[in-house]
Every structure is written in C-alpha cells, then in structure tokens.
Amino acid sequence: MADRRLQVFNAVVKHGSFTRAAERLFMTQPAVTFQIKQLEEHFNTRLLERGHGYATLTPAGEIVHNYAEKILGLNEEMESRVAELTDELSGTLNIGTSTTIAAYWLPKILEGFKRQFPRVIPRVSVGNSSTVAGRVANRDLDLGLIEIVTDDPSLERRGAAQDELMVICSPNHPLARETSLTASQLLPHPFITREPGNAIRDLADQYFEAAGIAMEEVSIAAELGSLAAVKQLAAEGFGFGIASHAAIQRDIGDGRIAAVPLVPKLYTPLEVIFPKDKFRSRLITTFAEFAAEQLAAGAQR
C-alpha cells in the first residue's frame, strides 16, 4: 500500500546506488530510475546526486528520506496489525541462511511452515554466517539462520540448539579406526577446510589454537566453498574434514565417509537472528519461533 516511489527511493539511499537497489528489489535498473524520476518530478526538485556507481542525497533528498522512513515504517506496522486481525499470515519473508543450514535444515523448516501458512512466500538468500548476519543488521533480510553467536547490538538472537562437529574421512583412512580424536592426532594429516568467513572453519581454527597449535602448522589440503565438496574429497581419501553431525547422516549411512568425535567435543551453535526493533511483524516473530523449535528438535534426533 505504501507509495512504490518511496520504497524505491529508500532502497537507493540505503544501498548507495541504483544498481544495488535494483538487485535488492528484483527490478531492472531502468525501472528504478523511472521511479526516482517520478518522485523528483512530484517534488519538482532533484533528490539524488548521481555519480559513477553511486548516489547521494541532496538537501531536499535528506528531508524526503527522513519522512519516507517514517511513512514506510508506519505502513509496515499498519499492514501487520490489520493482518493479525484476520489470523492468517501472508506476505513475503526474506530469509538469510548459512550454506549448511540451507542444505540440511531449511527444507524441512520451510515445508512445515508452508503447510501451516500457505500464503507466506519465503525468499531465501544463502551465504556464510557472517555475511548473513551483516545483511540482517543492514535490514536487507528480515531474519537469518546462522552458525555463529553474533554480538552485534542491533540484532536480537535466539539460540535454538547446538550441533556436534565431527571429523570426517574415508572409511579406509587411518583416522577412521579411532573412537575419538584430539587436535594433536589430526596434525599429521591434511585438513580439507572451508572458505574464509565460514562458521565451521572459524570453529575448527579456534579448536586447533586452543590446543596450542597455530594454523600455520596445519597442513591444508584444500579450501572449499561447500560442504558437499569437502565430503567428496574426504570420501576419496585426500584428508580429513570437520562437519556438522546433522549434515553427514546420509553419507555415514551410505558408507561413503566415517565420522569420529573430537576430544574435547566441539559444537556449532544454531541461531535465529533478526533486527532489534520496537515493533516486529507477527510474520517474522512466528517464523523465528517455528525455526528455533525445528532446529532444536532436529539437533536432538
């Protein structure tokens, strides 16, 4: 119901360029330019200074932006309050999730939620946990499902569960014969790790460092951007990886990989995060509670 021109204008200001606003709004750049031109014609003044790859506010734009944020916030509150009276959740929900949660937890969460609330449209973005937390803090996303504990003061978090991290390797690998493994036992073997910024990588690095082993001493076999790739190389005997217990159940059952617990045990947190707002839509609150319950239930299985 809010003026689309104000929504587009607010997005351009927030993201600093027409191109990035178009990407976030799933619009073409000419369509974004058209909406801004209409708004400037309405006020009969320039609201944005255009540069190569950026846009900044004019003094008039500052005034419009301040009011636009209030108008859009009130509109969102009005829509949610009225929707609550109908007792039927609907609308688009922008969800960010880590790659592991997206692959092994999110499908069941979305299936259960859609069965209860068929008119809700989930829109999912996948990235590492740090990236997702940043996008939720910037309000590019409504909420996030991540594997780190964030201390960002602008975010509210709900610790849903913990999932144990395991060493994974080929069933024929020497490590597969052990009942548990310490950092020093892993040191002679090549480590198949994740990309920088990945939550599991950060936890693994901290695990070695807590044992007095600098990461420079660890032999890295590969840095990979997906758990599927880590499992593939581990299954083929190129080294060991560290992975979430929930994400390797099928591979263990199929006999593709072996999993061995760490000593001391290492866990990854499963967290639901969202902006710390005075007002929050019932849709976000309901999904956050549902996702937290599902993550907790899944971790207990």
C-alpha positions, 0 to 999 in steps of 0.5 A: 500500500505504501507509495512504490516511489518511496520504497524505491527511493529508500532502497537507493539511499540505503544501498548507495546506488541504483544498481544495488537497489535494483538487485535488492528489489528484483527490478531492472535498473531502468525501472528504478530510475523511472521511479526516482524520476517520478518522485523528483518530478512530484517534488519538482526538485532533484533528490539524488546526486548521481555519480559513477556507481553511486548516489547521494542525497541532496538537501531536499533528498535528506528531508524526503528520506527522513519522512519516507522512513517514517511513512514506510515504517508506519505502513509496515506496522499498519499492514501487520496489525490489520493482518493479525486481525484476520489470523492468517499470515501472508506476505513475503519473508526474506530469509538469510541462511548459512550454506549448511543450514540451507542444505540440511535444515531449511527444507524441512523448516520451510515445508512445515511452515508452508503447510501451516501458512500457505500464503507466506512466500519465503525468499531465501538468500544463502551465504556464510554466517557472517555475511548473513548476519551483516545483511540482517543488521543492514535490514536487507533480510528480515531474519537469518539462520546462522552458525555463529553467536553474533554480538552485534547490538542491533540484532536480537538472537535466539539460540535454538540448539547446538550441533556436534562437529565431527571429523570426517574421512574415508572409511579406509583412512587411518583416522577412521579406526579411532573412537575419538580424536584430539587436535594433536592426532589430526596434525599429521594429516591434511585438513580439507577446510572451508572458505574464509568467513565460514562458521565451521572453519572459524570453529575448527581454527579456534579448536586447533589454537586452543590446543596450542597449535597455530594454523600455520602448522596445519597442513591444508589440503584444500579450501572449499566453498561447500560442504558437499565438496569437502565430503567428496574429497574426504570420501576419496581419501585426500584428508580429513574434514570437520562437519556438522553431525546433522549434515553427514547422516546420509553419507555415514549411512551410505558408507561413503565417509566415517565420522569420529568425535573430537576430544574435547567435543566441539559444537556449532551453535544454531541461531535465529537472528533478526533486527532489534526493533520496537515493533516486529511483524507477527510474520517474522516473530512466528517464523523465528519461533517455528525455526528455533523449535525445528532446529532444536528438535532436529539437533536432538534426533 
